Amino acid sequence: MDQAAAATEIEGYIRTELLDGDPSAELTAESPLLEWGVLNSMNITRLVAFLRERFDADVTPGHLVPANFRDIGSVARLVAGLTSERAVDRASGTAADCASG
């Protein structure tokens, strides 16, 4: 999934699940989620669960740093990076399987 599509889905999740569906919330890709208190420890946990389920993103404890959750754009970049890494790993595994089989 590309970064823009991921950002749209992440924004939708944050609006509906973390901001109680408030459509008037002034939320953009650059809104400071940590600074505004939108993401606290509980909401980061909920967001990570969503990222794992929706995008099959392997978010590990090492990814749980402020830079990855600063704003929607940061979260989308994290997801895009993790999903592209997974795609490369799958392609490498498939190539290795073909070579050995």
All heavy atoms as an XYZ file, in Angstrom:
748
protein
N       0.847     -1.176      0.000
C       0.000      0.000      0.000
C       0.891      1.238      0.000
O       1.896      1.275      0.698
C      -0.879     -0.021      1.240
C      -1.652      1.268      1.437
S      -2.930      1.175      2.658
C      -4.151      0.229      1.791
N       0.487      2.223     -0.786
C       1.309      3.426     -0.834
C       1.050      4.311      0.387
O       0.060      4.161      1.098
C       1.138      4.171     -2.152
C      -0.198      4.890     -2.289
O      -0.948      5.000     -1.314
O      -0.492      5.358     -3.393
N       1.953      5.219      0.596
C       1.939      6.054      1.792
C       0.687      6.938      1.863
O       0.111      7.104      2.942
C       3.199      6.909      1.810
C       3.376      7.696      3.077
C       4.712      8.408      3.103
O       5.705      7.873      2.629
N       4.726      9.594      3.665
N       0.253      7.493      0.744
C      -0.925      8.370      0.743
C      -2.187      7.599      1.127
O      -3.014      8.095      1.912
C      -1.097      9.024     -0.623
N      -2.341      6.395      0.587
C      -3.507      5.577      0.923
C      -3.471      5.175      2.389
O      -4.502      5.183      3.069
C      -3.558      4.350      0.019
N      -2.292      4.833      2.881
C      -2.153      4.480      4.293
C      -2.517      5.673      5.167
O      -3.227      5.531      6.169
C      -0.734      4.008      4.583
N      -2.056      6.864      4.796
C      -2.351      8.072      5.583
C      -3.850      8.312      5.662
O      -4.371      8.664      6.728
C      -1.637      9.277      4.981
N      -4.549      8.107      4.560
C      -6.001      8.302      4.541
C      -6.691      7.337      5.498
O      -7.573      7.729      6.266
C      -6.546      8.114      3.104
O      -5.925      9.094      2.265
C      -8.048      8.267      3.044
N      -6.280      6.076      5.470
C      -6.892      5.089      6.365
C      -6.538      5.349      7.822
O      -7.374      5.179      8.712
C      -6.480      3.680      5.947
C      -7.116      3.274      4.643
C      -7.102      1.777      4.427
O      -7.344      1.026      5.397
O      -6.846      1.369      3.290
N      -5.312      5.748      8.072
C      -4.882      6.048      9.442
C      -5.653      7.255      9.973
O      -6.120      7.248     11.112
C      -3.360      6.271      9.495
C      -2.631      4.956      9.195
C      -2.928      6.848     10.840
C      -1.168      5.118      8.833
N      -5.801      8.275      9.140
C      -6.577      9.452      9.560
C      -8.010      9.058      9.892
O      -8.569      9.497     10.898
C      -6.572     10.520      8.469
C      -7.367     11.750      8.866
C      -7.415     12.828      7.802
O      -6.575     12.816      6.880
O      -8.308     13.695      7.909
N      -8.606      8.228      9.065
C      -9.966      7.764      9.328
C     -10.070      7.021     10.643
O     -11.013      7.227     11.421
N      -9.094      6.161     10.912
C      -9.090      5.419     12.174
C      -8.971      6.378     13.353
O      -9.706      6.262     14.336
C      -7.943      4.399     12.202
C      -7.849      3.709     13.541
C      -8.678      2.633     13.846
C      -6.972      4.157     14.525
C      -8.633      2.025     15.086
C      -6.918      3.552     15.766
C      -7.751      2.485     16.042
O      -7.718      1.889     17.279
N      -8.049      7.312     13.268
C      -7.849      8.256     14.374
C      -9.119      9.067     14.608
O      -9.545      9.253     15.754
C      -6.629      9.163     14.115
C      -5.346      8.321     14.227
C      -6.591     10.343     15.087
C      -4.077      9.035     13.811
N      -9.742      9.535     13.530
C     -10.978     10.318     13.679
C     -12.081      9.510     14.344
O     -12.733      9.986     15.266
C     -11.475     10.803     12.321
C     -10.746     11.983     11.779
C     -11.413     12.496     10.491
N     -10.642     13.551      9.909
C     -10.642     14.806     10.342
N     -11.387     15.146     11.353
N      -9.884     15.717      9.754
N     -12.310      8.292     13.861
C     -13.444      7.517     14.360
C     -13.182      6.850     15.705
O     -14.068      6.803     16.549
C     -13.887      6.448     13.350
O     -12.794      5.591     13.067
C     -14.398      7.073     12.077
N     -11.972      6.349     15.902
C     -11.704      5.572     17.108
C     -11.061      6.370     18.243
O     -11.291      6.061     19.410
C     -10.819      4.376     16.769
C     -11.437      3.419     15.776
C     -12.719      2.777     16.281
O     -12.814      2.485     17.504
O     -13.634      2.577     15.471
N     -10.242      7.344     17.913
C      -9.518      8.070     18.960
C     -10.085      9.460     19.225
O      -9.861     10.029     20.285
C      -8.027      8.172     18.612
C      -7.328      6.843     18.306
C      -5.851      7.072     18.026
C      -7.519      5.842     19.430
N     -10.800     10.008     18.247
C     -11.421     11.328     18.419
C     -12.941     11.215     18.446
O     -13.650     12.173     18.176
C     -10.977     12.280     17.301
C      -9.489     12.617     17.277
C      -9.167     13.469     16.057
C      -9.078     13.333     18.553
N     -13.437     10.036     18.741
C     -14.871      9.781     18.854
C     -15.676     10.209     17.637
O     -16.793     10.690     17.748
C     -15.435     10.452     20.116
C     -14.790      9.916     21.383
O     -14.531      8.705     21.444
O     -14.530     10.716     22.299
N     -15.079     10.071     16.451
C     -15.790     10.352     15.213
C     -16.058     11.816     14.959
O     -16.923     12.158     14.166
N     -15.320     12.697     15.606
C     -15.535     14.133     15.454
C     -15.046     14.606     14.084
O     -13.853     14.787     13.883
C     -14.803     14.887     16.558
C     -15.046     16.387     16.526
O     -15.787     16.850     15.630
O     -14.505     17.089     17.384
N     -15.972     14.820     13.123
C     -15.554     15.234     11.784
C     -15.013     16.663     11.751
O     -14.335     17.053     10.814
C     -16.835     15.107     10.954
C     -17.930     15.274     11.942
C     -17.402     14.704     13.245
N     -15.328     17.446     12.772
C     -14.871     18.830     12.778
C     -13.468     18.979     13.358
O     -12.906     20.070     13.355
C     -15.846     19.701     13.578
O     -15.819     19.318     14.944
N     -12.909     17.884     13.844
C     -11.562     17.947     14.423
C     -10.580     18.431     13.361
O     -10.595     17.953     12.233
C     -11.143     16.583     14.944
N      -9.766     19.381     13.734
C      -8.784     19.941     12.795
C      -7.589     18.999     12.708
O      -6.576     19.215     13.350
C      -8.363     21.323     13.256
C      -9.494     22.327     13.229
C      -9.062     23.700     13.686
O      -7.858     24.013     13.594
O      -9.931     24.441     14.134
N      -7.748     17.986     11.914
C      -6.732     16.952     11.808
C      -6.220     16.895     10.382
O      -6.995     16.742      9.441
C      -7.338     15.602     12.209
C      -6.407     14.435     12.342
C      -5.426     14.650     13.490
C      -7.204     13.162     12.598
N      -4.912     17.054     10.224
C      -4.277     16.940      8.917
C      -3.128     15.945      9.039
O      -2.824     15.469     10.149
C      -3.701     18.292      8.446
O      -2.595     18.641      9.287
C      -4.754     19.389      8.475
N      -2.465     15.665      7.944
C      -1.328     14.743      7.959
C      -0.185     15.273      8.818
O       0.655     14.507      9.271
C      -0.840     14.468      6.547
N      -0.158     16.586      9.046
C       0.927     17.193      9.820
C       0.513     17.574     11.242
O       1.316     18.145     11.987
C       1.447     18.453      9.110
C       2.086     18.180      7.763
C       1.057     18.046      6.648
O      -0.030     18.660      6.744
O       1.323     17.316      5.684
N      -0.718     17.295     11.635
C      -1.157     17.642     12.993
C      -0.290     16.915     14.013
O      -0.074     15.702     13.894
C      -2.618     17.245     13.203
O      -3.469     17.967     12.343
N       0.194     17.640     15.036
C       1.090     17.028     16.023
C       0.324     16.149     17.024
O      -0.142     16.619     18.056
C       1.728     18.238     16.703
C       0.703     19.318     16.571
C      -0.009     19.062     15.277
N       0.214     14.884     16.696
C      -0.611     13.964     17.481
C      -0.142     13.813     18.924
O      -0.961     13.733     19.841
C      -0.645     12.591     16.806
C      -1.200     12.568     15.375
C      -1.054     11.181     14.781
C      -2.642     13.036     15.345
N       1.157     13.755     19.113
C       1.689     13.613     20.471
C       1.528     14.919     21.244
O       1.085     14.924     22.396
C       3.160     13.193     20.428
C       3.429     11.824     19.806
C       4.925     11.626     19.584
C       2.867     10.716     20.674
N       1.861     16.012     20.600
C       1.795     17.328     21.230
C       0.368     17.680     21.638
O       0.136     18.253     22.704
C       2.319     18.359     20.239
C       2.840     19.624     20.837
C       3.468     20.498     19.763
O       4.487     20.091     19.170
O       2.906     21.582     19.523
N      -0.593     17.342     20.789
C      -1.990     17.639     21.075
C      -2.617     16.657     22.061
O      -3.751     16.839     22.477
C      -2.813     17.626     19.796
C      -2.611     18.813     18.903
C      -1.780     19.878     19.096
C      -3.260     19.042     17.656
N      -1.876     20.743     18.042
C      -2.774     20.260     17.137
C      -4.193     18.330     16.918
C      -3.205     20.787     15.932
C      -4.624     18.849     15.713
C      -4.136     20.067     15.225
N      -1.909     15.588     22.392
C      -2.453     14.601     23.318
C      -3.399     13.606     22.673
O      -4.058     12.836     23.370
N      -3.479     13.604     21.353
C      -4.321     12.628     20.655
C      -3.758     11.234     20.898
O      -4.501     10.284     21.144
C      -4.391     12.933     19.141
C      -5.112     11.825     18.388
C      -5.051     14.282     18.901
N      -2.440     11.117     20.820
C      -1.793      9.834     21.092
C      -1.146      9.865     22.461
O      -0.223     10.628     22.717
C      -0.734      9.525     20.026
C      -1.249      9.215     18.631
C      -0.087      8.884     17.701
C      -2.261      8.089     18.643
N      -1.680      9.047     23.340
C      -1.074      8.789     24.641
C      -0.715      7.301     24.649
O      -0.864      6.631     23.625
C      -2.040      9.172     25.772
C      -3.392      8.477     25.627
O      -3.475      7.363     25.120
N      -4.452      9.136     26.056
N      -0.260      6.789     25.750
C       0.196      5.391     25.747
C      -0.925      4.421     25.360
O      -0.699      3.488     24.574
C       0.793      5.014     27.101
O      -0.155      5.210     28.131
N      -2.136      4.639     25.839
C      -3.251      3.746     25.511
C      -3.625      3.868     24.035
O      -3.825      2.863     23.355
C      -4.468      4.067     26.375
C      -5.657      3.169     26.081
S      -5.320      1.422     26.318
C      -5.448      1.305     28.064
N      -3.695      5.082     23.531
C      -4.078      5.265     22.129
C      -2.995      4.793     21.161
O      -3.313      4.333     20.063
C      -4.456      6.722     21.858
C      -5.810      7.067     22.443
O      -6.574      6.197     22.841
N      -6.116      8.349     22.510
N      -1.737      4.896     21.553
C      -0.671      4.337     20.705
C      -0.831      2.830     20.623
O      -0.695      2.238     19.551
C       0.726      4.739     21.211
C       0.967      6.227     20.934
C       1.818      3.895     20.549
C       2.254      6.776     21.519
N      -1.159      2.203     21.734
C      -1.381      0.754     21.745
C      -2.535      0.388     20.819
O      -2.440     -0.568     20.038
C      -1.667      0.271     23.181
O      -0.556      0.615     24.005
C      -1.903     -1.222     23.230
N      -3.617      1.150     20.876
C      -4.768      0.897     20.004
C      -4.396      1.113     18.539
O      -4.779      0.319     17.668
C      -5.930      1.804     20.397
C      -6.513      1.463     21.760
C      -7.534      2.475     22.219
N      -8.684      2.524     21.312
C      -9.594      3.488     21.347
N      -9.494      4.483     22.220
N     -10.610      3.471     20.508
N      -3.646      2.178     18.266
C      -3.229      2.466     16.890
C      -2.309      1.376     16.356
O      -2.459      0.928     15.219
C      -2.552      3.838     16.820
C      -2.034      4.265     15.448
C      -3.159      4.309     14.413
C      -1.335      5.613     15.547
N      -1.379      0.916     17.163
C      -0.465     -0.148     16.735
C      -1.260     -1.426     16.431
O      -0.990     -2.109     15.433
C       0.637     -0.396     17.783
C       1.385     -1.694     17.515
C       1.609      0.781     17.809
N      -2.248     -1.740     17.258
C      -3.083     -2.917     16.982
C      -3.788     -2.763     15.638
O      -3.861     -3.719     14.848
C      -4.093     -3.112     18.106
N      -4.288     -1.565     15.349
C      -4.924     -1.294     14.056
C      -3.926     -1.464     12.911
O      -4.238     -2.089     11.895
C      -5.507      0.127     14.044
C      -5.910      0.608     12.685
C      -7.063      0.139     12.071
C      -5.128      1.537     12.007
C      -7.431      0.588     10.803
C      -5.488      1.985     10.747
C      -6.644      1.509     10.143
N      -2.729     -0.914     13.070
C      -1.709     -1.009     12.015
C      -1.346     -2.460     11.742
O      -1.175     -2.866     10.590
C      -0.453     -0.228     12.400
C      -0.622      1.275     12.626
C       0.685      1.890     13.106
C      -1.146      1.967     11.390
N      -1.235     -3.248     12.791
C      -0.908     -4.666     12.623
C      -2.024     -5.411     11.915
O      -1.783     -6.225     11.028
C      -0.625     -5.297     13.982
C       0.695     -4.872     14.570
C       0.912     -5.452     15.941
N       2.253     -5.134     16.426
C       2.579     -5.152     17.690
N       1.698     -5.466     18.621
N       3.819     -4.853     18.048
N      -3.268     -5.127     12.324
C      -4.401     -5.836     11.742
C      -4.686     -5.375     10.311
O      -4.823     -6.189      9.402
C      -5.646     -5.621     12.600
C      -6.871     -6.345     12.074
C      -8.065     -6.140     12.978
O      -7.919     -6.187     14.209
O      -9.152     -5.917     12.428
N      -4.768     -4.079     10.092
C      -5.172     -3.552      8.788
C      -4.085     -3.679      7.726
O      -4.351     -4.012      6.582
C      -5.591     -2.080      8.936
C      -5.827     -1.352      7.630
C      -6.931     -2.019      6.823
N      -7.002     -1.458      5.497
C      -6.418     -1.967      4.421
N      -5.683     -3.058      4.488
N      -6.561     -1.394      3.245
N      -2.832     -3.395      8.102
C      -1.750     -3.348      7.132
C      -0.787     -4.523      7.251
O       0.166     -4.612      6.493
C      -0.953     -2.044      7.269
C      -1.791     -0.815      7.102
C      -2.135     -0.043      8.193
C      -2.236     -0.428      5.852
C      -2.909      1.102      8.046
C      -3.011      0.712      5.688
C      -3.352      1.479      6.797
N      -1.028     -5.402      8.223
C      -0.120     -6.511      8.497
C       1.298     -5.976      8.724
O       2.282     -6.558      8.271
C      -0.155     -7.531      7.360
C       0.493     -8.856      7.738
O       0.524     -9.180      8.939
O       0.989     -9.546      6.831
N       1.369     -4.833      9.404
C       2.650     -4.172      9.677
C       3.235     -4.731     10.968
O       2.577     -4.717     12.006
C       2.454     -2.666      9.804
N       4.434     -5.222     10.899
C       5.104     -5.799     12.064
C       5.763     -4.678     12.879
O       6.967     -4.471     12.820
C       6.146     -6.825     11.612
C       6.768     -7.565     12.785
O       6.152     -7.591     13.872
O       7.866     -8.111     12.611
N       4.923     -3.953     13.622
C       5.409     -2.859     14.466
C       5.980     -3.482     15.731
O       5.261     -4.112     16.500
C       4.271     -1.871     14.812
C       4.799     -0.718     15.639
C       3.597     -1.361     13.547
N       7.273     -3.322     15.917
C       7.954     -3.909     17.073
C       8.201     -2.829     18.120
O       8.066     -1.627     17.830
C       9.305     -4.515     16.651
O      10.161     -3.457     16.207
C       9.128     -5.546     15.544
N       8.583     -3.212     19.337
C       8.899     -2.196     20.352
C       9.949     -1.180     19.892
O       9.888     -0.017     20.271
C       9.404     -3.033     21.534
C       8.670     -4.329     21.398
C       8.621     -4.574     19.904
N      10.866     -1.589     19.041
C      11.878     -0.672     18.535
C      11.315      0.441     17.662
O      11.939      1.489     17.494
N      10.119      0.224     17.110
C       9.469      1.241     16.288
C       8.704      2.258     17.122
O       8.252      3.270     16.602
C       8.487      0.586     15.294
C       9.152     -0.286     14.295
N       8.962     -1.644     14.258
C      10.031     -0.004     13.304
C       9.677     -2.157     13.273
N      10.344     -1.181     12.678
N       8.516      1.964     18.406
C       7.698      2.829     19.259
C       8.510      4.005     19.793
O       8.782      4.118     20.993
C       7.099      2.011     20.415
C       6.198      0.861     19.985
C       5.704      0.098     21.197
C       5.049      1.347     19.120
N       8.873      4.872     18.877
C       9.620      6.090     19.215
C       8.800      7.286     18.749
O       8.021      7.180     17.783
C      11.023      6.089     18.564
C      11.876      4.947     19.125
C      10.926      5.991     17.050
N       8.954      8.424     19.418
C       8.140      9.600     19.065
C       8.201      9.983     17.589
O       7.180     10.393     17.014
C       8.722     10.705     19.949
C       9.269      9.984     21.135
C       9.792      8.680     20.579
N       9.338      9.837     16.954
C       9.460     10.232     15.543
C       8.486      9.470     14.647
O       8.020     10.006     13.638
C      10.894     10.014     15.067
N       8.142      8.229     14.990
C       7.233      7.428     14.170
C       5.766      7.736     14.421
O       4.898      7.274     13.673
C       7.479      5.936     14.392
C       8.765      5.477     13.769
O       9.236      6.042     12.789
N       9.356      4.445     14.342
N       5.466      8.497     15.475
C       4.079      8.782     15.843
C       3.817     10.272     16.002
O       2.809     10.673     16.567
C       3.715      8.010     17.122
C       3.719      6.531     16.894
C       4.882      5.800     17.087
C       2.592      5.881     16.434
C       4.914      4.427     16.845
C       2.617      4.514     16.187
C       3.777      3.781     16.389
N       4.723     11.079     15.484
C       4.614     12.539     15.602
C       3.332     13.050     14.949
O       2.643     13.898     15.494
C       5.826     13.196     14.950
C       5.824     14.704     14.981
C       7.125     15.277     14.478
N       8.207     14.904     15.394
C       9.288     14.207     15.045
N       9.450     13.816     13.802
N      10.205     13.911     15.930
N       3.025     12.536     13.762
C       1.843     12.965     13.019
C       1.412     11.822     12.098
O       2.080     10.787     12.034
C       2.121     14.256     12.237
C       3.365     14.163     11.352
O       3.630     13.075     10.794
O       4.071     15.174     11.225
N       0.306     12.019     11.403
C      -0.210     10.961     10.527
C       0.793     10.620      9.436
O       0.976      9.453      9.095
C      -1.568     11.381      9.922
C      -2.616     11.427     11.029
C      -1.998     10.438      8.804
C      -3.932     12.050     10.627
N       1.470     11.612      8.909
C       2.476     11.367      7.883
C       3.587     10.456      8.376
O       4.036      9.563      7.659
N       4.019     10.659      9.611
C       5.071      9.810     10.198
C       4.597      8.368     10.344
O       5.331      7.432     10.049
C       5.485     10.347     11.572
O       6.008     11.633     11.477
N       3.365      8.208     10.801
C       2.813      6.860     10.961
C       2.680      6.190      9.592
O       3.021      5.014      9.435
C       1.454      6.898     11.700
C       0.884      5.492     11.846
C       1.589      7.560     13.071
N       2.219      6.941      8.601
C       2.071      6.385      7.247
C       3.426      5.990      6.663
O       3.537      4.953      6.000
C       1.365      7.393      6.340
N       4.459      6.790      6.918
C       5.810      6.430      6.442
C       6.285      5.143      7.112
O       6.883      4.294      6.469
C       6.793      7.570      6.710
C       6.740      8.667      5.669
C       7.854      9.683      5.823
N       7.755     10.454      7.055
C       6.930     11.486      7.241
N       6.123     11.867      6.271
N       6.908     12.136      8.387
N       6.008      5.001      8.401
C       6.370      3.783      9.115
C       5.689      2.578      8.471
O       6.336      1.570      8.170
C       5.983      3.890     10.590
C       6.129      2.618     11.427
C       7.587      2.201     11.539
C       5.503      2.820     12.803
N       4.387      2.686      8.248
C       3.619      1.590      7.643
C       4.150      1.270      6.245
O       4.362      0.109      5.910
C       2.117      1.929      7.594
C       1.349      0.965      6.696
C       1.539      1.932      8.997
N       4.364      2.305      5.445
C       4.867      2.088      4.079
C       6.224      1.391      4.118
O       6.481      0.474      3.337
C       4.960      3.414      3.332
N       7.089      1.806      5.026
C       8.401      1.180      5.150
C       8.303     -0.266      5.583
O       8.980     -1.145      5.033
N       7.443     -0.545      6.558
C       7.307     -1.920      7.051
C       6.666     -2.829      6.017
O       7.076     -3.981      5.864
C       6.492     -1.933      8.347
C       7.164     -1.303      9.556
C       6.202     -1.232     10.732
C       8.427     -2.057      9.940
N       5.689     -2.321      5.295
C       5.039     -3.174      4.302
C       5.930     -3.387      3.085
O       5.894     -4.453      2.485
C       3.660     -2.615      3.884
O       3.810     -1.272      3.425
C       2.689     -2.652      5.050
N       6.761     -2.394      2.735
C       7.682     -2.614      1.610
C       8.797     -3.571      2.010
O       9.225     -4.392      1.206
C       8.259     -1.294      1.090
O       9.105     -0.702      2.035
N       9.248     -3.500      3.269
C      10.251     -4.467      3.757
C       9.687     -5.882      3.678
O      10.369     -6.811      3.274
C      10.628     -4.176      5.213
C      11.558     -3.023      5.410
C      11.804     -2.747      6.894
O      11.506     -3.612      7.744
O      12.282     -1.640      7.191
N       8.428     -6.036      4.075
C       7.794     -7.353      4.058
C       7.680     -7.865      2.629
O       7.912     -9.029      2.360
C       6.420     -7.283      4.725
C       5.835     -8.648      4.998
C       4.477     -8.590      5.680
N       3.498     -8.002      4.797
C       2.963     -6.793      4.938
N       3.311     -6.030      5.934
N       2.071     -6.335      4.085
N       7.347     -6.971      1.685
C       7.237     -7.370      0.280
C       8.586     -7.829     -0.254
O       8.671     -8.816     -0.984
C       6.688     -6.217     -0.553
N       9.657     -7.133      0.117
C      11.002     -7.525     -0.316
C      11.365     -8.873      0.288
O      11.904     -9.746     -0.396
C      12.038     -6.433      0.069
C      13.456     -6.947     -0.107
C      11.813     -5.184     -0.750
N      11.052     -9.054      1.578
C      11.339    -10.335      2.227
C      10.593    -11.472      1.550
O      11.147    -12.557      1.346
C      10.962    -10.279      3.718
C      11.899     -9.412      4.525
O      12.992     -9.060      4.024
O      11.543     -9.063      5.670
N       9.331    -11.236      1.197
C       8.556    -12.272      0.523
C       9.147    -12.603     -0.838
O       9.247    -13.757     -1.216
C       7.099    -11.833      0.358
C       6.308    -11.901      1.607
C       4.879    -11.539      1.345
N       4.125    -11.502      2.582
C       3.011    -10.831      2.757
N       2.509    -10.125      1.775
N       2.403    -10.845      3.912
N       9.537    -11.548     -1.579
C      10.113    -11.771     -2.902
C      11.425    -12.517     -2.784
O      11.710    -13.422     -3.577
C      10.319    -10.434     -3.615
N      12.231    -12.182     -1.794
C      13.499    -12.879     -1.595
C      13.262    -14.338     -1.239
O      13.940    -15.221     -1.722
C      14.311    -12.207     -0.497
O      14.656    -10.899     -0.865
N      12.265    -14.572     -0.382
C      11.942    -15.947      0.009
C      11.423    -16.749     -1.160
O      11.777    -17.908     -1.341
N      10.614    -16.130     -2.002
C      10.089    -16.804     -3.180
C      11.218    -17.139     -4.146
O      11.266    -18.246     -4.674
C       9.032    -15.923     -3.888
O       8.000    -15.623     -2.949
C       8.452    -16.633     -5.079
N      12.136    -16.212     -4.341
C      13.263    -16.463     -5.246
C      14.134    -17.592     -4.704
O      14.594    -18.466     -5.445
C      14.088    -15.191     -5.431
N      14.354    -17.589     -3.388
C      15.162    -18.637     -2.775
C      14.461    -19.988     -2.876
O      15.097    -21.000     -3.138
C      15.442    -18.293     -1.316
N      13.117    -19.988     -2.705
C      12.365    -21.231     -2.816
C      12.453    -21.788     -4.235
O      12.602    -22.990     -4.430
C      10.884    -21.001     -2.448
C      10.692    -20.721     -0.958
O      11.630    -21.000     -0.171
O       9.624    -20.220     -0.587
N      12.356    -20.906     -5.219
C      12.430    -21.346     -6.619
C      13.822    -21.900     -6.939
O      13.962    -22.882     -7.658
C      12.104    -20.185     -7.559
S      10.367    -19.704     -7.506
N      14.852    -21.259     -6.414
C      16.230    -21.693     -6.691
C      16.521    -23.041     -6.052
O      17.255    -23.848     -6.616
C      17.208    -20.648     -6.191
N      15.932    -23.287     -4.872
C      16.239    -24.531     -4.184
C      15.285    -25.652     -4.597
O      15.544    -26.807     -4.303
C      16.183    -24.338     -2.671
O      14.855    -24.022     -2.268
N      14.168    -25.319     -5.213
C      13.164    -26.317     -5.505
C      13.210    -26.776     -6.867
O      13.327    -27.674     -7.507
